[in-house]
Amino acid sequence: MRNIPRNSFVLEVLCFSFCISSIAQKDSATSFKIGGYADVYYAGYSDSLGPGKLQKFPAISPRSNSFGVNVAQATMQYNSYRLRSTITLQAGDLPSAAWSPVYNFIQEANVGVRLSKTLWLDGGFFKTHIGTESLLPKDNIASSVSMITFFEPWWQAGGRLTYTPNERFQIALYVVDGYNEFVAANRKKAIGLAISYALGLKGSISYNNFISDNTPDNYPVAHSRFLNNLVFNYEFSKKFKIQAGFDFISQQHSVLSDTNKTAYIYSYILTARYQFAKSWGIYSRGERYNDPQGFLSGVVVNTTGKLTGYMMNGLTLGLEYKATDNSYIRFEGRELYMASGEDLFYTDGKYVNKRGEVMVTMGIWF
């Protein structure tokens, strides 16, 4: 055994102790959490497609005259100073109706590493960064999702670089497989940006975008799509808050009458909630979705025989009871109107341009 000078040994011990202490301090926030969420429903639609069938634009509460489970999910999260990871597995009518057919049971599965104090790099499967509304009822004022939320991307696979210089400002850059793609459909990659700024403790404003082209590689004409999404959230008081969003989307070579031209979509949402008692609140949402060329929604032949995309307005009214902060019961109704002549829905033996919806949803998370 070699002889070590006493002073040198003491210095080595002190240095080692300092290094271990430093690492321990940096990893002192290490945590592992397991959470769960379940949402159940009963719904009815005036546009009846038959027992057990998925309604048109199926997402939340998609089956008429039926009790069901929108989502039952389990989440595992690991966080330390240097590493983080989220895995969420899901089942229910929501993933069956509106999620990716590939890896359908995975909502999120990603791993991140801290590159510096303000910079993280994450990779894997993510929920979308696009949208005024989130995907799950617990994260929204209303349970149902608006039409623009339905047609926006819901899931994405790729990498994310997140920069957070302070508590108010954050910017994230995404490079992903494509528009609603867990598995790439072509050799092109999509990019997206998410910028958010907190307005104190009362609200936030954010801008999100997404540039993609899901055109097959062997197709001679490109269809580059540019989605822009502006979101404003604000809580005027403990009783009253609003959420507003505007989307503007363009796509090359997509005008029905002239495929050399660029087509456009615009959409907006305004949602408000008022807490009139300790556990009770009412909410309302107005929405408009205008896709005249149908490059997201598809097309319909109207009553004049003209091929056209979807143009819709919607009004939602709801009542919410919260027994606890992590639960809710919502009674909700919505009227969805297509443009005149766009008779997409079938009610009382005839095609009409509107649909009525009612749903009761109950949710709890931990």
Sine and cosine of phi, psi and omega as CSV:
sin_phi,cos_phi,sin_psi,cos_psi,sin_omega,cos_omega
0.00,0.00,0.77,-0.64,-0.06,-1.00
-0.96,0.26,0.50,-0.87,0.03,-1.00
-1.00,0.09,0.75,-0.66,-0.01,-1.00
-0.90,-0.44,0.83,-0.55,0.03,-1.00
-0.82,0.58,0.63,-0.78,-0.07,-1.00
-0.83,0.56,-0.73,0.68,-0.04,-1.00
-0.90,0.43,-0.63,0.77,0.01,-1.00
-0.91,0.41,-0.65,0.76,0.01,-1.00
-0.89,0.46,-0.68,0.73,0.00,-1.00
-0.88,0.47,-0.66,0.75,0.01,-1.00
-0.90,0.43,-0.64,0.77,0.01,-1.00
-0.90,0.43,-0.67,0.74,0.02,-1.00
-0.90,0.44,-0.69,0.72,0.01,-1.00
-0.90,0.45,-0.66,0.75,0.01,-1.00
-0.90,0.43,-0.70,0.71,0.02,-1.00
-0.89,0.46,-0.68,0.73,0.00,-1.00
-0.89,0.46,-0.63,0.78,0.01,-1.00
-0.91,0.42,-0.68,0.74,0.01,-1.00
-0.90,0.44,-0.70,0.71,0.02,-1.00
-0.89,0.46,-0.67,0.75,0.01,-1.00
-0.89,0.46,-0.65,0.76,0.01,-1.00
-0.90,0.45,-0.72,0.70,0.02,-1.00
-0.89,0.45,-0.66,0.75,-0.02,-1.00
-0.89,0.45,-0.64,0.77,0.02,-1.00
-0.90,0.43,-0.66,0.75,-0.01,-1.00
-0.93,0.37,-0.51,0.86,-0.01,-1.00
-0.99,-0.14,0.15,0.99,-0.06,-1.00
-0.91,0.41,-0.35,0.94,0.00,-1.00
-1.00,0.00,0.14,0.99,-0.01,-1.00
-0.85,0.53,0.73,-0.69,0.00,-1.00
-0.51,-0.86,0.47,-0.88,0.10,-0.99
-0.75,-0.66,0.84,-0.54,-0.07,-1.00
-0.82,-0.58,0.59,-0.81,0.13,-0.99
-0.85,-0.52,0.79,-0.61,-0.01,-1.00
-0.75,-0.66,0.23,-0.97,0.02,-1.00
-0.57,-0.82,0.33,-0.94,0.01,-1.00
-0.45,-0.90,0.70,-0.71,0.07,-1.00
-0.67,-0.74,0.66,-0.75,0.06,-1.00
-0.73,-0.69,0.82,-0.57,0.01,-1.00
-0.89,-0.46,0.33,-0.95,-0.12,-0.99
-0.45,-0.89,0.28,-0.96,0.32,-0.95
-0.72,-0.70,0.69,-0.72,-0.07,-1.00
-0.64,-0.77,0.40,-0.92,0.10,-1.00
-0.61,-0.79,0.63,-0.78,-0.03,-1.00
-0.77,-0.64,0.62,-0.79,0.05,-1.00
-0.95,0.30,-0.42,0.91,0.05,-1.00
-1.00,0.01,1.00,0.02,-0.13,-0.99
-1.00,0.05,0.83,-0.55,0.06,-1.00
-0.97,-0.24,0.06,1.00,0.02,-1.00
0.94,-0.33,0.36,-0.93,-0.05,-1.00
-0.86,0.52,0.74,-0.67,0.09,-1.00
0.98,0.20,-0.08,1.00,-0.04,-1.00
-0.99,0.14,0.53,-0.85,0.11,-0.99
-0.96,0.26,0.72,-0.70,0.01,-1.00
-0.97,0.25,0.21,-0.98,0.10,-0.99
-0.89,0.46,0.61,-0.79,-0.08,-1.00
0.83,0.55,0.84,0.55,-0.10,-0.99
-0.97,0.23,0.78,-0.63,0.07,-1.00
-0.51,-0.86,-0.99,-0.16,0.04,-1.00
-0.98,0.18,0.71,-0.70,0.02,-1.00
0.77,0.63,0.88,0.48,-0.21,-0.98
-1.00,0.08,-0.09,1.00,-0.05,-1.00
-0.93,-0.38,0.73,-0.69,-0.04,-1.00
-0.99,0.10,0.55,-0.84,0.04,-1.00
0.79,0.61,0.71,0.70,-0.13,-0.99
-0.53,-0.85,0.64,-0.77,0.22,-0.98
-1.00,0.06,0.61,-0.79,-0.02,-1.00
-0.33,-0.95,0.07,-1.00,0.07,-1.00
-0.93,-0.37,0.91,-0.42,0.06,-1.00
-0.90,0.43,-0.78,0.62,-0.01,-1.00
-0.41,-0.91,0.63,-0.78,0.21,-0.98
-0.77,-0.64,0.88,-0.47,-0.13,-0.99
-0.67,-0.75,0.43,-0.90,0.07,-1.00
-0.79,-0.61,0.69,-0.72,-0.05,-1.00
-0.83,-0.55,0.71,-0.70,0.11,-0.99
-0.87,-0.49,0.77,-0.63,-0.02,-1.00
-0.77,-0.64,0.71,-0.70,0.10,-0.99
-0.86,-0.52,0.74,-0.67,0.00,-1.00
-0.66,-0.75,0.75,-0.66,0.17,-0.99
-0.64,-0.77,-0.07,-1.00,-0.01,-1.00
-0.89,0.45,-0.60,0.80,-0.12,-0.99
-0.97,-0.22,-0.45,0.89,-0.13,-0.99
-0.78,-0.62,0.44,-0.90,0.13,-0.99
-0.45,-0.89,0.42,-0.91,0.00,-1.00
-0.39,-0.92,0.57,-0.82,0.08,-1.00
-0.72,-0.69,0.75,-0.67,0.09,-1.00
-0.75,-0.66,0.84,-0.54,0.05,-1.00
-0.80,-0.60,0.84,-0.54,0.06,-1.00
-0.96,-0.29,0.59,-0.81,-0.15,-0.99
-0.64,-0.77,0.37,-0.93,0.14,-0.99
-0.45,-0.89,0.29,-0.96,0.02,-1.00
0.77,-0.64,-0.06,-1.00,-0.04,-1.00
-0.94,0.33,-0.53,0.85,0.01,-1.00
-0.89,0.46,-0.81,0.59,0.06,-1.00
-0.90,0.43,-0.54,0.84,0.03,-1.00
-0.92,0.40,-0.59,0.81,-0.09,-1.00
-1.00,0.04,-0.57,0.82,-0.25,-0.97
-0.73,-0.69,0.07,1.00,-0.05,-1.00
-0.98,-0.22,0.12,-0.99,-0.02,-1.00
-0.86,0.50,0.71,-0.71,0.09,-1.00
-0.94,0.33,-0.33,0.94,0.08,-1.00
-0.99,-0.11,0.75,-0.66,-0.08,-1.00
0.81,0.59,0.74,0.68,-0.10,-0.99
-0.88,0.47,-0.48,0.88,-0.06,-1.00
-1.00,0.10,-0.07,1.00,0.01,-1.00
-0.98,-0.21,0.85,-0.53,0.12,-0.99
-1.00,-0.05,-0.69,0.72,0.07,-1.00
-0.57,-0.82,0.56,-0.83,0.14,-0.99
-0.33,-0.94,0.99,-0.15,-0.08,-1.00
-0.57,-0.82,0.37,-0.93,0.01,-1.00
-0.76,-0.65,0.65,-0.76,0.00,-1.00
-0.76,-0.66,0.48,-0.88,0.06,-1.00
-0.76,-0.65,0.67,-0.74,0.02,-1.00
-0.98,0.19,0.83,-0.55,0.03,-1.00
-1.00,-0.02,-0.50,0.87,0.07,-1.00
-0.38,-0.92,-0.05,-1.00,-0.05,-1.00
-0.85,0.52,-0.55,0.84,-0.10,-1.00
-0.91,-0.41,0.12,0.99,-0.15,-0.99
-0.75,-0.66,0.79,-0.61,0.06,-1.00
-0.84,-0.54,0.57,-0.82,0.14,-0.99
-0.87,-0.49,0.85,-0.52,0.00,-1.00
-0.86,-0.52,0.49,-0.87,0.06,-1.00
-0.59,-0.80,0.46,-0.89,0.02,-1.00
0.75,-0.66,-0.56,-0.83,0.02,-1.00
-0.98,-0.18,0.73,-0.68,-0.02,-1.00
-0.77,-0.63,0.44,-0.90,0.31,-0.95
-0.95,0.32,0.39,-0.92,-0.08,-1.00
-0.88,0.48,0.50,-0.86,0.14,-0.99
-1.00,-0.09,-0.02,1.00,-0.05,-1.00
-1.00,-0.08,0.61,-0.79,0.21,-0.98
0.80,-0.60,0.61,-0.80,0.14,-0.99
-0.95,0.30,-0.61,0.79,0.03,-1.00
-0.98,-0.22,0.45,-0.89,0.13,-0.99
-1.00,0.08,-0.01,-1.00,-0.08,-1.00
-1.00,0.09,-0.49,0.87,-0.15,-0.99
-0.97,-0.23,0.62,-0.78,0.00,-1.00
-0.82,0.57,-0.59,0.81,-0.04,-1.00
-0.89,0.45,-0.40,0.92,-0.04,-1.00
-1.00,-0.09,0.01,1.00,-0.05,-1.00
-0.86,-0.51,0.27,-0.96,0.11,-0.99
-0.95,0.32,-0.73,0.68,0.04,-1.00
-0.99,-0.13,0.33,-0.95,0.05,-1.00
-0.99,0.13,-0.76,0.65,0.02,-1.00
-0.93,0.36,0.37,-0.93,0.05,-1.00
-0.96,-0.26,0.49,-0.87,0.01,-1.00
-0.94,0.33,0.19,-0.98,-0.04,-1.00
-0.92,0.40,-0.61,0.79,0.00,-1.00
-0.92,0.38,-0.59,0.81,0.06,-1.00
-0.89,0.46,-0.63,0.77,0.01,-1.00
-0.88,0.47,-0.63,0.78,-0.08,-1.00
-1.00,0.00,-0.23,0.97,0.08,-1.00
-0.95,0.32,0.29,-0.96,0.09,-1.00
-0.91,0.41,0.63,-0.78,-0.02,-1.00
-0.95,-0.30,-0.48,0.88,-0.07,-1.00
-0.67,-0.74,0.36,-0.93,-0.02,-1.00
-0.39,-0.92,0.52,-0.86,0.01,-1.00
-0.82,-0.57,0.79,-0.62,-0.01,-1.00
0.28,-0.96,-0.57,-0.82,-0.02,-1.00
-0.85,-0.53,0.45,-0.90,-0.01,-1.00
-0.67,-0.74,0.75,-0.66,0.08,-1.00
-0.92,-0.40,0.87,-0.49,-0.10,-0.99
-0.89,-0.45,0.80,-0.60,0.01,-1.00
-0.89,-0.45,0.84,-0.54,-0.03,-1.00
-0.78,-0.63,1.00,0.03,-0.06,-1.00
-0.95,0.30,-0.41,0.91,0.02,-1.00
-0.41,-0.91,-0.03,-1.00,-0.08,-1.00
-0.94,0.34,-0.31,0.95,-0.08,-1.00
-0.99,-0.12,-0.50,0.86,-0.19,-0.98
-0.90,-0.45,0.68,-0.74,0.07,-1.00
-0.53,-0.85,0.62,-0.78,0.07,-1.00
-0.71,-0.71,0.69,-0.72,-0.01,-1.00
-0.75,-0.66,0.69,-0.73,0.04,-1.00
-0.92,-0.40,0.77,-0.64,-0.02,-1.00
-0.91,-0.42,0.64,-0.77,0.23,-0.97
-0.81,-0.59,0.91,-0.41,-0.17,-0.98
-0.72,-0.69,0.13,-0.99,-0.10,-1.00
-0.93,0.37,-0.55,0.84,-0.02,-1.00
0.26,-0.97,-0.14,-0.99,-0.03,-1.00
-0.98,0.20,0.95,-0.32,-0.08,-1.00
0.84,0.55,0.83,0.56,-0.01,-1.00
-0.74,-0.67,0.88,-0.48,0.25,-0.97
-1.00,0.08,-0.45,0.89,0.04,-1.00
-0.83,-0.55,0.77,-0.64,-0.10,-0.99
-0.87,0.49,0.70,-0.71,0.03,-1.00
-1.00,-0.06,-0.24,0.97,0.04,-1.00
-0.42,-0.91,-0.09,-1.00,-0.05,-1.00
-0.99,0.13,-0.18,0.98,-0.01,-1.00
-0.98,0.18,0.53,-0.85,0.10,-0.99
-0.94,-0.34,0.46,-0.89,0.05,-1.00
-0.98,-0.21,0.48,-0.88,0.05,-1.00
-0.80,-0.60,0.49,-0.87,0.00,-1.00
-0.55,-0.83,0.39,-0.92,-0.02,-1.00
-0.74,-0.68,0.65,-0.76,0.07,-1.00
-0.73,-0.68,0.88,-0.47,-0.01,-1.00
-0.84,-0.53,0.81,-0.59,0.00,-1.00
-0.73,-0.69,0.56,-0.83,0.02,-1.00
-0.69,-0.72,0.82,-0.57,-0.02,-1.00
-0.99,0.15,0.73,-0.68,0.04,-1.00
-1.00,-0.10,0.94,0.35,-0.10,-0.99
0.92,0.39,-0.60,-0.80,0.00,-1.00
-1.00,-0.07,-0.04,1.00,-0.13,-0.99
-0.99,-0.11,-0.33,0.94,-0.06,-1.00
-0.09,-1.00,-0.21,-0.98,-0.01,-1.00
-0.35,-0.94,0.33,-0.94,0.13,-0.99
-0.74,-0.68,0.65,-0.76,-0.05,-1.00
-0.59,-0.81,0.46,-0.89,0.10,-0.99
-0.81,-0.59,0.76,-0.65,0.00,-1.00
-0.77,-0.63,0.57,-0.82,0.10,-1.00
-0.61,-0.79,0.17,-0.99,-0.06,-1.00
-0.39,-0.92,0.83,-0.56,0.03,-1.00
-0.89,-0.46,0.84,-0.54,-0.11,-0.99
-0.49,-0.87,0.22,-0.98,0.12,-0.99
-0.43,-0.90,0.97,-0.25,-0.03,-1.00
-1.00,0.00,0.19,0.98,0.01,-1.00
-0.88,0.48,0.71,-0.70,0.05,-1.00
-0.84,0.54,0.52,-0.86,-0.06,-1.00
-0.86,0.50,-0.54,0.84,-0.06,-1.00
-1.00,0.06,0.06,1.00,0.01,-1.00
-1.00,0.04,0.75,-0.67,-0.15,-0.99
-0.96,0.27,-0.31,0.95,-0.09,-1.00
-0.93,-0.37,0.78,-0.63,0.02,-1.00
-0.99,0.14,0.46,-0.89,0.05,-1.00
-0.74,-0.67,0.91,0.42,-0.02,-1.00
-0.91,0.42,0.78,-0.62,-0.05,-1.00
-0.91,-0.42,0.72,-0.70,-0.01,-1.00
-0.81,-0.59,0.94,-0.35,-0.04,-1.00
-0.97,-0.25,0.77,-0.64,0.05,-1.00
-0.85,-0.52,0.72,-0.69,-0.08,-1.00
-0.68,-0.74,0.87,-0.49,0.01,-1.00
-0.92,-0.40,0.77,-0.63,-0.12,-0.99
-0.78,-0.62,0.68,-0.73,0.05,-1.00
-0.75,-0.66,0.83,-0.56,0.07,-1.00
-0.85,-0.53,0.70,-0.71,0.03,-1.00
-0.44,-0.90,0.68,-0.74,0.03,-1.00
-0.94,-0.33,0.97,-0.23,-0.06,-1.00
-0.94,0.35,-0.52,0.85,0.06,-1.00
-0.41,-0.91,0.02,-1.00,0.05,-1.00
-0.90,0.43,-0.31,0.95,-0.05,-1.00
-0.99,-0.17,-0.42,0.91,-0.17,-0.98
-0.75,-0.66,0.79,-0.62,0.07,-1.00
-0.60,-0.80,0.39,-0.92,0.00,-1.00
-0.74,-0.67,0.35,-0.94,0.11,-0.99
-0.65,-0.76,0.78,-0.62,-0.01,-1.00
-0.74,-0.67,0.59,-0.81,0.00,-1.00
-0.53,-0.85,0.53,-0.85,0.02,-1.00
-0.70,-0.71,0.72,-0.70,0.03,-1.00
-0.85,-0.53,0.64,-0.77,0.11,-0.99
-0.70,-0.72,0.83,-0.55,-0.12,-0.99
-0.77,-0.64,0.67,-0.74,0.08,-1.00
-0.81,-0.58,0.46,-0.89,0.07,-1.00
-0.54,-0.84,0.75,-0.66,-0.01,-1.00
-0.93,0.37,0.49,-0.87,0.16,-0.99
0.78,0.62,0.77,0.64,-0.12,-0.99
-0.70,-0.72,0.15,0.99,0.07,-1.00
-0.98,0.21,0.74,-0.67,-0.10,-0.99
-0.87,0.50,-0.64,0.77,-0.07,-1.00
-1.00,0.05,-0.23,0.97,-0.03,-1.00
-0.41,-0.91,0.99,-0.12,-0.09,-1.00
-0.95,0.30,0.01,1.00,0.12,-0.99
-0.99,0.11,-0.20,0.98,-0.09,-1.00
-0.99,-0.16,0.31,-0.95,0.02,-1.00
-1.00,-0.02,0.71,-0.71,0.02,-1.00
-0.98,-0.19,0.39,-0.92,-0.08,-1.00
-0.72,-0.69,0.50,-0.87,0.12,-0.99
-0.79,-0.61,0.62,-0.78,0.24,-0.97
-0.73,-0.68,0.50,-0.87,-0.02,-1.00
-0.42,-0.91,0.52,-0.86,0.11,-0.99
-0.59,-0.81,0.41,-0.91,0.00,-1.00
-0.70,-0.71,0.63,-0.78,0.16,-0.99
-0.68,-0.73,0.88,-0.48,-0.03,-1.00
-0.83,-0.56,0.68,-0.73,0.01,-1.00
-0.71,-0.70,0.55,-0.84,0.03,-1.00
-0.72,-0.70,0.69,-0.72,0.02,-1.00
-0.81,-0.58,0.84,-0.55,0.01,-1.00
-1.00,-0.01,0.98,-0.18,-0.09,-1.00
-1.00,-0.04,-0.16,0.99,0.08,-1.00
-0.50,-0.86,0.11,-0.99,-0.10,-1.00
-0.83,0.56,-0.69,0.72,-0.08,-1.00
-0.92,-0.40,0.03,1.00,-0.11,-0.99
-0.87,-0.49,0.63,-0.78,0.07,-1.00
-0.55,-0.84,0.39,-0.92,0.09,-1.00
-0.86,-0.51,0.46,-0.89,-0.02,-1.00
-0.54,-0.84,0.36,-0.93,0.01,-1.00
-0.54,-0.84,0.51,-0.86,0.05,-1.00
-0.66,-0.75,0.75,-0.66,0.16,-0.99
-0.94,-0.34,0.61,-0.79,-0.06,-1.00
-0.57,-0.82,0.48,-0.88,0.11,-0.99
-0.62,-0.78,0.71,-0.70,0.01,-1.00
-0.74,-0.67,0.82,-0.57,-0.08,-1.00
-0.75,-0.66,0.97,-0.25,0.02,-1.00
-0.81,-0.58,0.96,0.29,-0.15,-0.99
-0.90,0.44,-0.39,0.92,-0.01,-1.00
-0.99,-0.16,-0.13,0.99,0.13,-0.99
0.93,0.36,0.44,0.90,-0.05,-1.00
-0.98,0.21,-0.28,0.96,0.17,-0.99
-0.97,-0.25,-0.72,0.70,-0.14,-0.99
-1.00,0.09,-0.37,0.93,-0.18,-0.98
1.00,-0.09,0.02,-1.00,-0.08,-1.00
-0.85,-0.53,0.32,-0.95,0.04,-1.00
-0.65,-0.76,0.52,-0.86,0.10,-0.99
-1.00,0.00,0.90,-0.43,-0.04,-1.00
-0.98,0.18,-0.02,-1.00,-0.11,-0.99
-0.92,0.38,-0.26,0.97,0.06,-1.00
-1.00,-0.03,0.00,1.00,-0.01,-1.00
1.00,0.07,0.14,0.99,-0.02,-1.00
-1.00,-0.02,0.65,-0.76,0.07,-1.00
-0.99,0.15,0.79,-0.61,-0.07,-1.00
-0.52,-0.86,0.39,-0.92,0.11,-0.99
-0.99,0.15,-0.04,-1.00,-0.08,-1.00
-1.00,0.04,0.70,-0.72,0.15,-0.99
-0.78,-0.63,0.88,-0.48,-0.16,-0.99
-0.71,-0.71,0.51,-0.86,0.21,-0.98
-0.82,-0.58,0.50,-0.86,0.01,-1.00
-0.57,-0.82,0.51,-0.86,0.07,-1.00
-0.73,-0.68,0.80,-0.60,-0.02,-1.00
-0.88,-0.48,0.69,-0.73,0.10,-1.00
-0.78,-0.63,0.63,-0.78,-0.04,-1.00
-0.47,-0.88,0.37,-0.93,0.07,-1.00
-0.81,-0.59,0.75,-0.66,-0.05,-1.00
-0.83,-0.56,0.68,-0.74,0.14,-0.99
-0.87,-0.50,0.80,-0.59,0.01,-1.00
-0.89,-0.45,0.97,-0.25,0.04,-1.00
-0.94,0.34,-0.54,0.84,0.06,-1.00
-0.65,-0.76,0.15,-0.99,0.00,-1.00
-0.92,0.39,-0.38,0.92,-0.06,-1.00
-0.93,-0.36,0.54,0.84,0.04,-1.00
-0.46,-0.89,0.24,-0.97,0.04,-1.00
-0.32,-0.95,0.41,-0.91,0.28,-0.96
-0.77,-0.63,0.81,-0.59,-0.02,-1.00
-0.83,-0.56,0.69,-0.72,0.11,-0.99
-0.93,-0.38,0.90,-0.44,-0.21,-0.98
-0.69,-0.72,0.62,-0.79,0.09,-1.00
-0.72,-0.69,0.52,-0.86,0.03,-1.00
-0.60,-0.80,0.60,-0.80,0.15,-0.99
-0.91,-0.41,0.81,-0.58,-0.02,-1.00
-0.91,-0.43,0.83,-0.55,-0.06,-1.00
-0.92,-0.39,0.82,-0.58,0.19,-0.98
-1.00,0.09,0.20,-0.98,0.09,-1.00
-0.90,0.43,0.37,-0.93,0.00,-1.00
-0.84,0.54,0.77,-0.63,0.01,-1.00
1.00,-0.06,-0.24,0.97,0.03,-1.00
-1.00,0.00,0.97,0.23,-0.11,-0.99
-1.00,0.06,0.99,0.17,-0.09,-1.00
-1.00,0.03,-0.47,0.88,-0.12,-0.99
-0.99,-0.15,0.39,-0.92,-0.06,-1.00
-0.84,-0.54,0.91,-0.42,-0.05,-1.00
-0.66,-0.75,0.74,-0.67,0.05,-1.00
0.81,0.59,0.66,0.75,0.11,-0.99
0.99,0.16,0.19,0.98,0.02,-1.00
-0.55,-0.84,0.38,-0.93,0.02,-1.00
-0.99,0.10,0.72,-0.69,-0.04,-1.00
-0.71,-0.71,0.17,-0.98,-0.07,-1.00
-0.97,-0.23,0.28,0.96,0.01,-1.00
-0.62,-0.79,0.36,-0.93,0.03,-1.00
-0.64,-0.76,0.69,-0.72,0.11,-0.99
-0.99,-0.17,0.60,-0.80,-0.02,-1.00
-0.69,-0.72,0.64,-0.77,0.18,-0.98
-0.71,-0.70,0.58,-0.82,0.04,-1.00
-0.44,-0.90,0.52,-0.86,0.16,-0.99
-0.88,-0.48,0.82,-0.57,0.01,-1.00
-0.83,-0.56,0.62,-0.79,0.05,-1.00
-0.78,-0.63,0.75,-0.66,-0.04,-1.00
-0.63,-0.77,0.46,-0.89,0.08,-1.00
-0.52,-0.85,0.58,-0.81,0.03,-1.00
-0.62,-0.78,0.37,-0.93,-0.01,-1.00
-0.52,-0.85,0.00,0.00,0.00,0.00
